[in-house]
């Protein structure tokens, strides 16, 4: 793709092409607008026949992709390959950032989000709140959030909004080049601040405001516009707010009880006076779960700002937590804690991301009083007993002989594993009861296992029937990865899946209510809990820390946690 990108840029830099109108891309210089015009013509030449009918409602996008330029076939084909690649949005973003310098993109606030942050935000929303009823991608750009949302939630209608006809055209061209239609993804060329007051209420229920709003500074916004937006947004922001803060305020004002917000924002609003109204709204929305995740200042190419992901869930009948977390330079979680909203809100919300308080005194009570800690099943031959989806189909093995399997935690990015996620990963443990075997396909596979030596492993030979794992299968409530160079993963097993012995399973003891379980999990994931896990671990070469089941069961709990949970009766 690098050569395709270079080929297109070399050609567009030399071709003589009338520039796109200045009002399309405010801030871009004449030469930059000529490059954009050449790109539009070349991309349009490579689109499938009849593409114009899909974009008739977007006259400026249609005009950009119809620019009169005679692009050579090798350039057109290079553009087709970029548009059709699986990671298209990153390559098309590079096309735009090559054409328009960073300082000239500030007027529209056009800076593109890396896939790591997009994945974190959508996976977090999906893990906590499930699939939304509809999605509005604000400042859609070249489609980083739009395409990821379309893949994650295939049945959810998406509105992709952007004022820039060039970036919206790149998004449209990707969709058309990959033989997608605009049936589910509706492209809208309009300012969100003008669109939302009349159109948000028409969306299907459980709408999600998603994306990376334009990072346009206050100095570049007309005074009349700022005053009008403040009035519409209920004066949640002051007159010195950036465009992203206005959009956030407008979104919070517009969302209904079932709606939510998942935005990546410049972190200035965490401490600026102009956003005190926003912070007050979030602090008092105690029936909505609020998640704040701070990323580093190297997030956007050409923009030295640190950014925070804000996730505002739908209203619930019970009080919800406010959780603050932060990641390091390589994306690993370095801090997470729940903020107490019963007190007065802090003036500066950056304090939420500071290192935790000194450890609480331990209570003398261990984790093992609340959970049973066990390794997963040791099969003796994972090569035989662990099957992927394709192998299951080729062998013709019926699902009654298979248990959904969590084999590697890196396959599951969040704090909860669902049945749908396990099914997408598609790994299974062969679990055959000798008394219930009535499948010729399974019998043939067992015979092949004997031929390959699976029946002769030490663990297989210890069983009454070498292939019968039914008495050993563990379906834990919580799964923990036993080794880490960063944070130990603590994941709820909502999929009722089994695990192999490379993972540990925690099963709740009887008598412990849901609230107490949630508090224990929150503490294990917190900065203080992670410190306790690291102290109980052994350090191996390369800084890898490994905790054993006995040490995990003996992990002491702090007094402050024990006061909040219900101790089960022995």
C-alpha positions in Angstrom: 0.0 0.0 0.0 2.9 2.4 0.6 3.9 2.3 -3.0 0.3 2.8 -4.2 0.0 5.8 -1.9 3.3 7.2 -3.1 2.3 6.7 -6.7 -1.0 8.6 -6.3 0.7 11.4 -4.5 3.5 11.8 -7.0 0.9 12.0 -9.8 -1.5 14.4 -8.0 1.4 16.7 -7.1 2.3 17.2 -10.8 -1.1 17.2 -12.6 -2.6 20.5 -13.6 -6.1 20.6 -12.1 -8.5 23.3 -11.1 -8.7 23.5 -7.3 -11.8 22.6 -5.3 -13.7 25.6 -4.0 -12.1 27.2 -0.9 -15.4 27.0 1.0 -15.2 23.2 0.8 -12.0 23.0 2.8 -11.5 26.3 4.7 -7.9 26.9 5.6 -6.4 24.8 2.7 -4.2 26.7 0.3 -4.5 26.7 -3.5 -2.0 24.0 -4.2 -3.5 21.8 -1.6 -7.0 22.3 -3.1 -5.6 21.3 -6.5 -4.2 18.1 -5.1 -7.6 17.3 -3.5 -9.3 17.9 -6.9 -6.9 15.6 -8.6 -7.5 12.9 -6.0 -11.3 13.2 -6.4 -11.2 12.8 -10.1 -8.8 9.8 -10.0 -10.9 8.0 -7.3 -14.2 8.7 -9.1 -12.8 7.1 -12.3 -12.2 3.8 -10.5 -15.6 3.5 -8.8 -18.1 0.9 -10.0 -20.6 1.8 -12.8 -23.7 3.6 -11.6 -22.1 4.9 -8.4 -23.5 8.4 -9.0 -27.0 7.3 -8.1 -25.9 6.5 -4.5 -24.7 10.0 -4.0 -27.3 12.1 -5.7 -28.3 13.7 -2.3 -24.7 14.9 -1.8 -24.1 17.3 -4.7 -20.7 18.5 -3.5 -19.4 15.0 -2.9 -20.7 14.0 -6.3 -18.9 17.0 -7.8 -15.6 16.1 -6.1 -15.6 12.5 -7.3 -16.6 13.8 -10.8 -13.7 16.2 -11.2 -12.4 16.4 -14.8 -9.0 14.9 -14.7 -7.4 12.3 -16.9 -5.8 9.9 -14.4 -3.6 7.2 -15.9 -4.8 3.6 -15.4 -2.0 2.7 -12.9 -3.0 5.6 -10.7 -6.7 4.6 -10.8 -5.8 1.0 -10.0 -3.6 2.1 -7.1 -6.6 4.1 -5.7 -8.9 1.1 -6.1 -6.5 -1.1 -4.1 -6.3 1.5 -1.3 -10.1 1.9 -1.2 -10.7 -1.8 -1.2 -8.2 -2.8 1.5 -9.3 -4.0 4.9 -7.6 -1.1 6.7 -8.9 1.5 4.2 -9.5 4.4 6.6 -5.9 4.6 7.6 -4.7 4.8 4.0 -7.3 7.3 2.9 -6.5 9.4 6.0 -2.8 9.5 4.8 -4.0 10.7 1.4 -5.7 13.6 3.0 -2.9 14.4 5.4 -0.5 14.4 2.5 -2.6 16.8 0.5 -3.3 19.3 3.3 -0.7 20.4 5.9 -1.5 20.1 9.6 -1.7 23.9 10.2 -4.2 24.2 7.3 -6.4 21.4 8.7 -7.0 23.3 12.0 -9.8 25.4 10.6 -12.0 22.3 10.2 -10.3 20.5 13.0 -9.5 17.6 10.7 -7.3 15.1 12.6 -7.7 11.3 12.2 -8.2 8.8 15.0 -5.8 5.8 15.2 -7.5 2.3 15.0 -6.3 1.4 18.6 -8.4 4.2 20.1 -11.4 3.5 17.8 -11.3 -0.1 18.9 -11.0 0.7 22.6 -14.1 3.0 22.4 -16.4 0.8 20.5 -15.3 -2.3 22.4 -15.9 -0.5 25.7 -19.4 0.6 24.6 -20.3 -2.8 23.3 -19.0 -4.5 26.5 -20.8 -2.2 28.8 -24.0 -1.4 26.9 -24.5 -3.8 24.0 -25.4 -2.8 20.5 -27.1 0.7 20.1 -30.4 1.2 18.3 -28.7 3.7 15.9 -25.4 5.5 15.6 -24.5 9.1 14.7 -20.8 9.4 13.7 -20.0 13.1 14.3 -17.2 14.4 12.2 -17.1 11.1 10.4 -14.0 12.0 8.3 -12.8 9.1 6.2 -14.9 6.6 8.3 -12.7 5.2 11.1 -15.6 5.0 13.5 -18.3 4.4 10.8 -16.7 1.2 9.3 -15.8 -0.2 12.7 -19.3 0.4 14.0 -20.8 -1.2 10.9 -18.7 -4.3 11.3 -19.3 -4.6 15.1 -23.1 -3.9 14.9 -24.2 -5.1 11.5 -28.0 -4.5 12.2 -27.6 -0.9 13.5 -28.3 2.0 11.1 -25.5 4.6 11.0 -25.6 8.3 10.1 -22.2 9.6 9.1 -22.0 13.4 9.4 -19.3 15.7 8.1 -19.2 19.2 6.8 -16.1 18.4 4.6 -17.2 17.0 1.1 -13.7 15.6 0.5 -13.4 13.5 3.6 -17.1 12.5 3.3 -16.3 11.6 -0.4 -13.4 9.4 0.7 -15.8 7.6 3.1 -18.4 7.2 0.3 -15.8 6.0 -2.2 -14.6 3.3 0.3 -18.2 2.1 0.8 -18.8 2.0 -3.0 -15.4 0.4 -3.8 -16.1 -2.4 -1.3 -19.5 -3.1 -2.8 -21.4 -1.7 0.1 -24.4 0.5 -0.4 -25.6 3.5 1.6 -28.7 1.5 2.7 -27.5 1.2 6.3 -24.9 4.0 6.4 -26.5 7.3 5.6 -24.1 10.0 4.6 -25.0 13.6 5.6 -23.0 16.7 4.7 -23.9 19.1 7.3 -22.7 20.8 10.5 -23.8 18.6 13.5 -24.6 21.7 15.5 -27.1 22.6 12.8 -28.4 19.1 12.3 -28.9 17.8 15.8 -31.5 20.2 17.2 -34.1 19.1 14.7 -33.0 15.6 13.7 -31.8 13.9 16.8 -35.3 13.3 18.2 -36.2 11.4 15.0 -33.5 8.7 15.5 -34.5 5.2 16.6 -34.3 4.7 20.3 -31.0 3.9 22.1 -29.1 6.2 19.8 -25.4 6.6 20.2 -23.4 9.8 19.5 -20.1 8.4 18.4 -16.8 9.6 17.1 -14.1 12.3 17.1 -15.6 15.8 16.9 -13.6 18.5 15.1 -10.8 19.9 17.1 -11.4 23.5 16.1 -10.1 26.1 18.6 -12.3 28.9 19.9 -10.3 31.6 18.0 -11.3 30.1 14.7 -15.1 30.0 15.5 -17.2 33.1 14.6 -18.6 34.9 17.7 -22.2 34.8 16.4 -22.0 31.0 16.0 -20.6 30.5 19.4 -23.4 32.4 21.1 -26.1 30.6 19.1 -24.6 27.2 19.9 -24.4 28.0 23.6 -28.1 28.8 23.7 -29.0 25.5 22.0 -26.7 23.5 24.3 -28.4 24.9 27.4 -25.4 27.0 28.3 -23.4 24.0 29.5 -20.2 25.7 28.1 -18.7 29.1 28.3 -18.0 31.4 25.4 -14.4 30.3 25.1 -15.1 26.7 24.4 -13.7 24.8 21.4 -16.0 23.3 18.8 -15.5 19.8 20.3 -16.8 21.1 23.7 -19.8 22.8 22.0 -20.6 19.5 20.2 -20.3 17.6 23.5 -22.6 20.0 25.3 -25.1 19.9 22.5 -25.0 16.1 22.5 -25.6 15.9 26.3 -28.5 18.3 25.9 -30.0 16.3 23.0 -29.7 12.7 24.2 -32.8 10.9 25.5 -33.0 8.5 28.5 -32.1 5.5 26.3 -29.4 7.3 24.4 -25.6 7.5 25.0 -22.4 9.2 24.1 -19.0 7.8 23.1 -16.7 10.6 22.0 -12.9 11.2 21.8 -12.3 14.7 23.0 -9.4 17.1 23.6 -8.7 16.7 27.4 -8.8 20.5 28.1 -12.4 20.3 29.1 -11.4 18.3 32.1 -10.0 21.4 33.8 -11.1 24.5 31.8 -13.6 26.9 33.3 -15.6 27.0 30.1 -16.6 23.3 30.6 -17.7 23.5 34.2 -21.3 23.1 33.1 -20.4 19.9 31.2 -18.6 18.5 34.2 -21.6 19.3 36.5 -24.0 17.6 34.1 -21.8 14.4 34.1 -21.3 14.5 37.9 -25.0 14.7 38.6 -26.1 12.1 36.0 -25.8 9.4 38.7 -28.2 7.1 36.9 -25.8 6.9 33.9 -22.5 5.0 33.9 -19.7 7.4 33.0 -16.3 6.2 31.8 -13.4 8.5 31.2 -10.2 7.1 29.6 -7.1 9.4 29.2 -4.8 8.8 26.2 -1.4 10.4 25.6 -0.4 13.6 23.8 0.9 11.6 20.8 -2.5 10.5 19.7 -3.0 12.6 16.6 -0.5 13.2 13.9 0.0 17.0 13.6 -1.8 17.9 16.8 -0.1 18.1 20.1 -3.1 17.5 22.4 -3.9 14.8 24.9 -7.3 13.3 24.5 -9.9 11.6 26.7 -12.5 9.1 25.7 -15.9 9.9 27.3 -18.5 7.1 27.4 -21.9 8.1 28.8 -24.3 5.2 29.1 -28.1 5.2 29.0 -30.1 5.9 32.1 -30.6 3.0 34.6 -32.9 2.6 37.5 -30.0 2.3 40.0 -27.0 4.5 40.7 -24.2 4.0 38.3 -20.4 4.4 38.7 -18.0 7.0 37.3 -14.8 5.2 36.3 -11.6 7.0 35.4 -8.7 5.1 33.7 -5.6 5.9 31.7 -3.3 4.1 29.3 0.4 4.2 28.6 2.3 4.9 25.4 1.7 1.3 24.1 -2.0 1.2 25.1 -1.7 -0.8 28.3 -3.9 0.2 31.2 -1.8 2.0 33.8 -4.5 3.3 36.1 -8.2 2.7 36.8 -10.4 3.6 39.7 -14.1 4.4 40.5 -14.7 8.0 41.6 -17.0 8.7 44.5 -19.8 10.9 43.3 -21.4 11.3 46.7 -19.0 14.1 47.5 -18.6 17.5 45.8 -17.1 17.3 42.4 -13.4 18.2 42.0 -12.7 21.5 40.2 -10.0 19.9 38.1 -11.0 16.5 36.7 -7.4 15.6 35.8 -6.9 14.7 39.4 -9.1 11.6 38.7 -6.2 10.1 36.7 -3.5 10.6 39.3 -1.9 7.6 41.0 -4.0 6.0 43.7 -3.9 6.8 47.4 -1.5 4.8 49.6 -2.8 1.2 50.0 -5.5 0.7 52.6 -4.6 -1.5 55.6 -5.4 -5.1 54.9 -8.3 -6.8 56.6 -6.8 -10.2 57.2 -9.5 -11.6 54.9 -8.3 -13.2 51.7 -9.8 -13.4 48.2 -10.3 -17.1 48.7 -13.0 -16.5 51.2 -15.2 -15.2 48.4 -14.1 -17.3 45.4 -12.7 -20.7 44.5 -9.6 -20.4 42.4 -8.8 -23.2 39.9 -6.7 -23.7 36.9 -8.6 -24.6 33.7 -8.8 -28.1 32.4 -5.5 -29.8 31.6 -6.3 -31.9 28.5 -3.0 -33.6 28.0 -3.2 -32.8 24.3 -4.7 -29.4 23.3 -3.7 -30.2 19.7 -6.4 -32.9 19.8 -9.0 -31.6 22.2 -9.1 -27.9 21.2 -10.8 -27.3 17.8 -11.4 -24.2 15.8 -14.7 -23.5 13.9 -13.3 -24.6 10.5 -12.1 -27.9 11.9 -15.4 -28.6 13.6 -17.2 -28.1 10.3 -14.7 -30.2 8.3 -14.9 -33.1 10.7 -18.7 -32.8 11.0 -18.7 -32.9 14.8 -22.0 -32.0 16.4 -22.1 -29.2 18.9 -23.4 -31.4 21.7 -19.8 -32.8 22.0 -18.3 -29.3 22.2 -17.9 -26.7 24.9 -17.3 -23.0 23.9 -13.7 -22.3 24.9 -11.8 -19.2 26.1 -8.3 -20.1 25.0 -6.5 -16.7 24.9 -7.5 -13.5 26.6 -6.1 -11.3 23.8 -9.0 -12.5 21.7 -11.4 -10.6 24.1 -10.5 -7.0 24.6 -13.0 -6.0 27.3 -13.8 -6.9 30.9 -16.7 -9.1 29.9 -16.8 -12.1 27.5 -20.2 -12.7 25.9 -21.5 -15.7 24.0 -21.4 -13.8 20.7 -17.7 -13.0 21.2 -16.8 -16.6 21.9 -18.8 -17.7 18.9 -17.0 -15.2 16.7 -13.6 -16.4 17.9 -14.8 -20.0 17.3 -12.7 -22.2 19.6 -14.1 -25.3 21.3 -13.2 -28.0 23.7 -14.1 -31.6 22.7 -16.0 -33.0 25.7 -17.3 -36.5 25.0 -19.1 -38.5 27.7 -18.4 -42.2 27.1 -22.0 -43.0 28.0 -23.5 -40.6 25.5 -21.4 -41.2 22.4 -23.6 -41.9 19.4 -21.8 -40.1 16.6 -19.8 -41.9 13.9 -18.0 -38.6 13.2 -16.8 -38.3 16.8 -15.9 -42.0 16.9 -13.7 -41.6 13.8 -12.0 -38.5 15.3 -11.3 -40.4 18.6 -9.7 -43.1 16.6 -7.5 -40.6 14.8 -6.6 -39.2 18.3 -5.3 -42.7 19.3 -3.3 -42.9 16.1 -1.7 -39.5 16.8 -0.8 -40.4 20.3 -3.3 -38.3 22.2 -4.5 -41.3 24.2 -0.9 -41.9 25.5 -0.3 -38.6 27.2 0.2 -38.8 31.0 -3.1 -37.0 31.8 -5.1 -39.1 29.2 -3.8 -42.3 30.7 -5.0 -41.3 34.2 -8.6 -41.1 33.1 -10.9 -44.1 33.2 -11.8 -43.2 29.5 -8.8 -41.3 28.0 -11.0 -38.9 26.0 -13.7 -38.1 28.6 -13.1 -34.6 30.0 -16.7 -34.1 31.3 -15.7 -34.4 35.0 -12.8 -31.9 34.5 -14.5 -29.1 32.6 -14.4 -25.8 34.5 -16.9 -23.1 33.7 -15.8 -20.2 36.0 -17.6 -17.0 36.7 -14.4 -14.9 36.2 -11.3 -15.6 34.1 -7.8 -14.3 35.0 -4.7 -14.3 33.0 -1.9 -15.6 35.3 1.0 -13.8 33.7 1.5 -10.2 32.6 4.0 -7.5 32.0 1.4 -4.9 32.7 -2.1 -5.3 34.1 -3.6 -8.7 35.1 -6.8 -9.2 33.1 -9.9 -9.9 35.2 -12.8 -10.8 32.9 -16.4 -11.9 33.7 -17.4 -15.1 31.8 -20.9 -14.3 30.7 -20.5 -16.8 27.9 -20.5 -19.8 30.2 -17.4 -20.9 28.4 -14.7 -23.3 29.7 -11.0 -22.6 29.9 -7.8 -24.6 29.6 -5.0 -24.6 32.1 -3.2 -21.6 30.7 -5.8 -19.5 32.5 -7.3 -19.4 36.0 -11.0 -19.5 36.8 -12.7 -17.8 39.8 -16.1 -19.2 40.9 -18.1 -17.2 43.4 -18.9 -18.8 46.7 -22.5 -19.0 47.7 -24.0 -16.1 49.8 -22.2 -13.3 48.0 -24.6 -10.8 46.4 -24.1 -9.2 43.0 -23.1 -5.8 44.4 -20.4 -7.4 46.5 -19.1 -9.3 43.5 -18.9 -6.2 41.5 -16.9 -4.4 44.2 -14.4 -7.2 44.4 -13.9 -7.2 40.6 -13.6 -3.4 40.6 -10.9 -3.6 43.3 -9.0 -6.3 41.4 -8.9 -4.1 38.3 -8.1 -1.0 40.2 -4.6 0.4 40.6 -4.4 -0.7 44.2 -5.7 -4.2 43.4 -3.2 -4.6 40.6 -0.4 -3.6 42.9 -1.5 -6.3 45.3 -1.5 -8.9 42.5 2.0 -7.8 41.4 3.2 -8.1 45.0 1.9 -11.7 45.2 3.5 -12.6 41.9 7.0 -13.9 40.9 9.0 -12.0 38.4 10.5 -13.9 35.5 12.9 -12.9 32.8 11.9 -9.9 30.7 9.8 -8.5 33.6 7.0 -11.0 33.2 5.1 -11.5 36.4 3.3 -14.8 37.2 0.9 -15.4 40.0 0.0 -18.9 41.2 -3.5 -20.1 42.2 -2.6 -20.4 45.8 -1.2 -16.9 45.9 -4.2 -15.6 44.2 -6.5 -17.3 46.7 -4.5 -15.9 49.6 -4.5 -12.4 48.2 -5.4 -10.1 51.2 -8.3 -7.6 50.8 -8.2 -4.1 52.2 -10.4 -3.0 55.1 -12.0 -0.3 53.1 -13.3 -3.0 50.6 -14.4 -5.4 53.3 -16.6 -2.8 54.9 -18.6 -2.5 51.7 -19.2 -6.2 50.9 -21.4 -8.8 52.5 -19.3 -11.7 53.9 -20.8 -15.0 53.0 -21.5 -17.5 55.8 -19.1 -20.5 55.8 
